[in-house]
Structure formats: C-alpha cells, structure tokens
Amino acid sequence: MSKCLGLHSVDAARSMAAELKATGPRLDEHGEPRFLEQVKLHFANAASKTGIDPQYLALIQACKAVVRFNIPLRMDDGTLRTVTCYR
C-alpha cells in the first residue's frame, strides 16, 4: 500500500464506492448516512496511508455488526434531547 495519497487511495475509494452502491441506500430510515459504510470509507482512506500489510488490515477491519441506540439527555435549560449513539 502507498504511504501517501495517490493512485492506490483513488482505486480504493472507487472500489468502496462500488461496494456501497451494491449494498443498498446510503441513508437509513432516519435519513442519516449508513454508519457501517462511513466507517469502511474512513478505514480505507486511513489504511491507504500506512505501510501495514493488507492481511493485518483485513483482521482489523472485520466488523460484523453495528449497534445503534438513543440516549435521552436532560439539557441545562430543562429540555429533553435524544442523542443517537453507535457502537
């Protein structure tokens, strides 16, 4: 992998874009970007800037599920706000 932003990262981005297109819509039912796809894009971008062996990157990248949950927060002014969290 290349350590600088270049052809390899462009190819990786194109590959990821094609994969995203094949997996479904980019927005979930709440109109938010699908979290797992965002993580994959950021991972590919960061991985293209390292010298780490692709075998090790594949081990790090393996993610089978995302948990999404909401936490109600009481603000200082007394209003209630719901924050969406991911793990």
C-alpha positions in Angstrom: 0.0 0.0 0.0 1.1 3.5 -0.7 2.0 5.8 2.3 0.8 8.9 0.5 -2.5 9.9 -1.0 -2.3 8.8 -4.6 -3.5 6.3 -7.2 -3.9 3.5 -4.6 -6.3 5.6 -2.5 -8.3 6.6 -5.6 -8.6 3.0 -6.6 -9.6 2.0 -3.0 -12.2 4.8 -2.9 -13.7 3.7 -6.2 -13.8 0.1 -5.0 -15.5 1.2 -1.8 -18.0 3.3 -3.7 -18.9 0.3 -5.9 -19.3 -1.8 -2.9 -21.5 0.8 -1.2 -23.7 1.0 -4.3 -24.2 -2.7 -4.3 -25.1 -2.9 -0.6 -28.1 -0.6 -0.7 -29.1 3.0 0.0 -26.6 5.4 1.6 -29.2 6.8 4.0 -31.0 4.8 6.7 -34.7 5.1 7.6 -33.9 8.2 9.7 -32.2 10.0 6.8 -28.7 9.5 8.3 -25.7 8.2 6.4 -25.4 4.4 7.0 -22.8 4.2 9.7 -21.0 1.0 8.6 -20.4 2.4 5.1 -18.9 5.6 6.6 -16.6 3.5 8.8 -15.4 1.5 5.8 -14.7 4.6 3.8 -12.7 6.2 6.6 -10.9 3.0 7.2 -9.9 2.6 3.5 -8.7 6.2 3.5 -6.6 5.8 6.6 -5.3 2.3 5.6 -4.1 3.7 2.2 -1.7 6.0 4.2 0.0 3.2 6.2 2.6 0.6 5.4 0.6 -2.1 7.2 0.3 -5.5 5.4 -3.2 -6.0 3.9 -3.6 -9.3 5.8 -3.4 -7.4 9.1 -5.7 -4.6 7.8 -8.3 -7.3 7.0 -8.1 -8.5 10.5 -8.6 -5.0 11.9 -11.4 -4.2 9.5 -13.6 -7.2 10.3 -16.8 -5.9 11.7 -20.0 -7.9 11.5 -22.5 -5.7 13.3 -23.2 -2.1 14.5 -25.3 -1.4 17.5 -27.3 1.9 17.3 -29.1 3.2 20.3 -30.6 6.5 21.6 -29.9 8.2 24.9 -32.2 10.9 26.3 -30.4 13.8 27.8 -31.8 16.5 30.0 -30.2 19.8 29.0 -29.2 22.6 31.4 -32.3 24.6 30.3 -34.6 21.6 31.2 -35.4 20.5 27.7 -35.0 16.8 26.8 -32.8 15.9 23.8 -32.3 12.5 22.3 -28.7 11.7 21.1 -28.1 8.8 18.6 -25.1 6.7 19.6 -23.2 3.9 17.8 -21.0 1.0 19.0 
